[in-house]
Amino acid sequence: MLYPLSYGGSDASRGRAAVGPEPGYQSRTSEDTEPIGAHQCAGGDSLARVTHGLGRVMVVDDDEVIRQLIAVNLTLEGFDVVTAVDGKDCLEKVLDARPDVITLDVMMPRLDGWVTATQLRRNPQTAGIKVVLITARAQEDDRSRGRQIGVDAYLTKPFDPAEIIRVVRELAGAPTSVFD
């Protein structure tokens, strides 16, 4: 079973004894090894950026576990990922980050996803960025509001990471995966 990077549970809580690395594991480091294109994420965590020409995605969510889960999956897929902790943070970073796609939570402090998406659409410099709303709000009124704002996709929580990858690939114009 896979767990999010910031899962706080112990090995014992997952049914395993906390005994250290697997037998025979040898940790090796090289003095000339360093992260490739590492950047700071919200909360001080670093995430190595791997770019395979698929595009840049800004992941906006106030929940660190969800933000990291989405960011890691998209990074592993080959996207360049930047993160923001809420709508205000997104709007402050978006012009420098120049993302192709923004995944945007709706329910956030300071500035929610509705207002953020509206402001992105009203600004000529950001109006063309593809926006994916990701929310627990699954009512038809909410979907209709997303359409009125002009978002490009609407996904509901809980979500399948593979679905987010598929939608982001499509919106970014990235070639489809051989596994699709």
Secondary structure, DSSP 8 states (H G I E B T S, - for coil): ----TT----TGGGT-----S-TT------TT---SS-EE-GGG-EE----SSS-EEEEE-S-HHHHHHHHHHHHHHT-EEEEESSHHHHHHHHHHH--SEEEEESS-SSS-HHHHHHHHHHSTTTTTSEEEEEES---HHHHHHHHHHT-SEEEESS--HHHHHHHHHHHHT----TT-
